[in-house]
Amino acid sequence: MLNARIKQLRSAIAQDALQAILITHLPNIRYLCGFTGSSGAFLITEDRSRLFTDGRYRTQARAEVQGARVVIGKKAPALQAAEWLAAHKRGRIAVGMEGEHVTVATQAAIRRELPARVRIKPVSSIVERQRIVKDITELARIRRAVQLGSGLFQHLLRAIRPGASELEVAAEIEYQARRAGAEGMSFETIIASGRRSALPHGRASAAKIGNGFVVCDFGVILAGYCSDMSRTVHVGQPSLTARIFYQAVLEAQQAALDSVRAGISTGEVDAAARKPLKKRGLEKFFTHSTGHGVGLEIHEAPRVAAGQNEILAPGMVITIEPGAYVSGKWGVRIEDMVAVTDRGCEVLTPTSKELVTI
């Protein structure tokens, strides 16, 4: 499987008239050769692949890396790669470098290691474009991560109680995630209660939970792949106005789910989510995009947002997470992960979306 990914990348760089590419973004390195260490550079030429790292990862790299030879050195891995390239590739060549992931200082250091005959060409999202459609193995890993994450919801409901702090709730769910086998959390857990529920990214604070909405947004990492889900619960009996507000967001989320299928743009999915809110006069309270891709990273392509023209294809995995937030009052967000299919989508998140009162 990994060899096939390297072969596909070789084909892509050949089309860009490149004779080599240097990969430094760690999720991309993992995707291509399996290496999970924190320091590495992956060099692919027309006929060779090398993973450069340091002595800390000698045993780990040789156990993990597939489709490439491991090179252990004392310099920074990217500089090792540049040094190897200068010694082993003759003539004038063009080398691709991940423009989004290499600092100006690092690029300058690499340039100093290379002879003038080697031209550096920044490339944009070349591996990320390959990662956008998940293969069978990736989909299986994502499903397992989603199942583990969804299983934490019951622990969360037991932890949410009047007087508990948001941090206590976040700590409990993160503890239970580790107990269940998660490698870590996909991102900093969001527990936003009462007026703080109107903060779309209201990370858990010392605030005490009282009556009102509580937005809970969390995810886990399992076998390298991320999950992401949001549910909003209510402490105390919700008013009719609160129930109507929640129902409006639920309708928006369902409308977006119903629109997902191969062949439509992510912008169309975003528009589908906004339409029910617009009918209720709530569109101005939906202040972020409808979703994003998920995989080895919690935020990947495609972006599901207004004006985006990315066409959905089978195997893409995205979130559908509309929300509405009234500053100083309350907020609601409901989020599932879905896998795009030919005729629609597979909703991966199994947790009920009925309003839970505590």
Secondary structure, DSSP 8 states (H G I E B T S, - for coil): -HHHHHHHHHHHHHHTT-SEEEE--HHHHHHHH----SS-EEEEESS-EEEEE-GGGHHHHHHH--SSEEEE-SS-HHHHHHHHHHHH--SSEEEEEETTT--HHHHHHHHHHS-TTEEEEEE-SHHHHHHTS--HHHHHHHHHHHHHHHTTHHHHHHH--TT-BHHHHHHHHHHHHHHTT-SEESS--EEEEGGGGGSTT-B--S-B--SEEEEEEE-EEETTEE--EEEEEEES---HHHHHHHHHHHHHHHHHHHH--TTSBHHHHHHHHHHHHHHTT-GGG--S-SEEE-SSSSSEEEEE-TT---B--TT-EEEE--EEEETTTEEEE-BEEEEE-SSSEEE---S--S--B-
